Amino acid sequence: MTAAVMTAPRGGATRALPSLLALTLAMAIGFTMMGSFGTVQESAKAELHLSDTMLGVIQGVSAAVALVVCSIPIGLLVDRFNRVRLLLALAVLWTLGTMLTAIAGSATILFLARVLTATGTTGALTCALSLTADLCPPQQRGRAMLLVNLGKIIGIAAAFAVGGTLFGLIERGAMPSIGALTPWRGVHVAMGLAGLVLILPLALLREPARQEVTAASGAPLGVMARELWARRAFLAPLFVGQVAVVMADNAALVWAAPVLTRRFGLQPADFAGWMGALVLGSGFIGTLLGGFAADYGQKSKRRGSLLLGAVVAAIIGVPAALFPVAPDTVWFGIAFAVLSLCGAITGLITSVALTVLIPNELRGLCIGAFIAFAGLIGFGIAPSLVTAISGWLGGEARLGSALAIVGVATGVLAVAGFGMAMRTAPRNAVDEPI
C-alpha cells in the first residue's frame, strides 16, 4: 500500500465550474432519456399490444437489472480507468438505448433498449460523482455535488415536460416525425439526436488527478476488499441509513397516487400537476440544503459532523412518513413534500460522505454498491412490502395504513443507521478506520 496522497485541486469549485456544468448537463440528458418512455408508454402499449404486466417489466425490471447487475462492475471501472472516456462511452450507451427504443418492434427489444438506457444513465452518475469529487477540495464538495444532483432532478422533470411536449407536437403535425414513425417513436428519435449534440461538451473534459488515494490505482481486488472490510463499522450503517430512506421514498412515489384515488376519490388529472410540482420542488430544495449542510458540517471538529444534516433530515422524515393517513389532501401534500425533501437531503449528504471519507480507489465501487443495493431493495422490495402489509391488515382498502407503517419503520431505521455512521465515521478519506 502506498503512502496517502492528499492534494486539493487549485482554484476549487469556482475554477472547476465549466466542468461541473458539463457534468450537470450530462446528468440532465441521461435522466431525461431514462424517464422518457414513461411519458409515452400508453401509446407504445397500444401499438405493441402490451399488457400492464409487460409494461411493469419493461419499466421496473429493466431499471432493476441495470442497477443490480451493472452498478458494481461500472464502479470498479470508475476506480481503475479514465473516467472521462468511460462517461462518454456511457453517454453513447444511453443514446443507443434511446434510439433502439424508437425502433423496437417487440417487448423483448423494448426491454433491452430500456436496460441499455438505464445502464448508461446510472453508470454515468457513478462516474460523474467520482469526477466531481476530484474537481474540488473536500470542503467544497457539497456545493459541487448539488450541481450534479440538480442535473438528475432536472432530467427526471424534463422526461415528463420534454417528452410530453414533443409527443403533442408530432401528434398534431406541428413537428415532423422521421419517416412514418408513430409519435412515441418520433419522440425518442428526436431525443436521441438532440442528446448526441448536447453531450459534445463532455469531449472537452480532462481527467482530473485523483485525490485522497491510499492504495495504488488498479490495486488488486483483494486489497480493495480488505480496505472496505476495515471500514465496515462506518459503511454498513451508512448503507442501512440510505437504503432505508430509498425504501420509504420509492414506496411513497409508487403508492401515493393510488392512495389519493382510494382515500380521497381523486383522479390522476386532479393531482398530477401539484404532485409533480411537489416532487420537483422538494428535490430541488432538498438537494440545495443537503449540499450546504454537508459543507457546513465539515467545518466542525466533531467526528462524523458531515452526517449531522442526514441525521436531522431522517428524524424529520419519520413523522412525515404518515402522509398516507393525513386527514385531507393539504396535509397529505405537505407531509409528502417534507418526506421527499428529507430524502433528497440524505441522498446528497451520503454522496458527499462517500467522496470525502472514503479513499479514491474505493469510491466508484462504494457508489456503485450503494446504487445497486438501493435499487434492489428500493425498487424490488419496498413496493411489494407495502402490499404484503396491507393484505395482513385486511386488504387493498388498508393501503394507506400499510404505506405509513413501512414509511415510519424505515424512517426509524434510517435514523439509527445515520446516527451510528456518524459515530464511526473516519475523520477524512485517509484516516485509519475505527
Secondary structure as GFF3:
##gff-version 3
##sequence-region A 1 434
A	DSSP	alpha_helix	12	15	.	.	.	ID=ss1
A	DSSP	alpha_helix	17	48	.	.	.	ID=ss2
A	DSSP	alpha_helix	52	56	.	.	.	ID=ss3
A	DSSP	pi_helix	57	61	.	.	.	ID=ss4
A	DSSP	alpha_helix	62	65	.	.	.	ID=ss5
A	DSSP	pi_helix	66	70	.	.	.	ID=ss6
A	DSSP	alpha_helix	71	80	.	.	.	ID=ss7
A	DSSP	alpha_helix	83	103	.	.	.	ID=ss8
A	DSSP	alpha_helix	107	135	.	.	.	ID=ss9
A	DSSP	three_ten_helix	138	140	.	.	.	ID=ss10
A	DSSP	alpha_helix	141	172	.	.	.	ID=ss11
A	DSSP	alpha_helix	183	198	.	.	.	ID=ss12
A	DSSP	three_ten_helix	200	204	.	.	.	ID=ss13
A	DSSP	alpha_helix	221	230	.	.	.	ID=ss14
A	DSSP	alpha_helix	232	264	.	.	.	ID=ss15
A	DSSP	alpha_helix	268	298	.	.	.	ID=ss16
A	DSSP	three_ten_helix	305	307	.	.	.	ID=ss17
A	DSSP	alpha_helix	308	320	.	.	.	ID=ss18
A	DSSP	three_ten_helix	323	325	.	.	.	ID=ss19
A	DSSP	alpha_helix	329	357	.	.	.	ID=ss20
A	DSSP	alpha_helix	360	380	.	.	.	ID=ss21
A	DSSP	alpha_helix	382	393	.	.	.	ID=ss22
A	DSSP	three_ten_helix	396	398	.	.	.	ID=ss23
A	DSSP	alpha_helix	399	424	.	.	.	ID=ss24
###
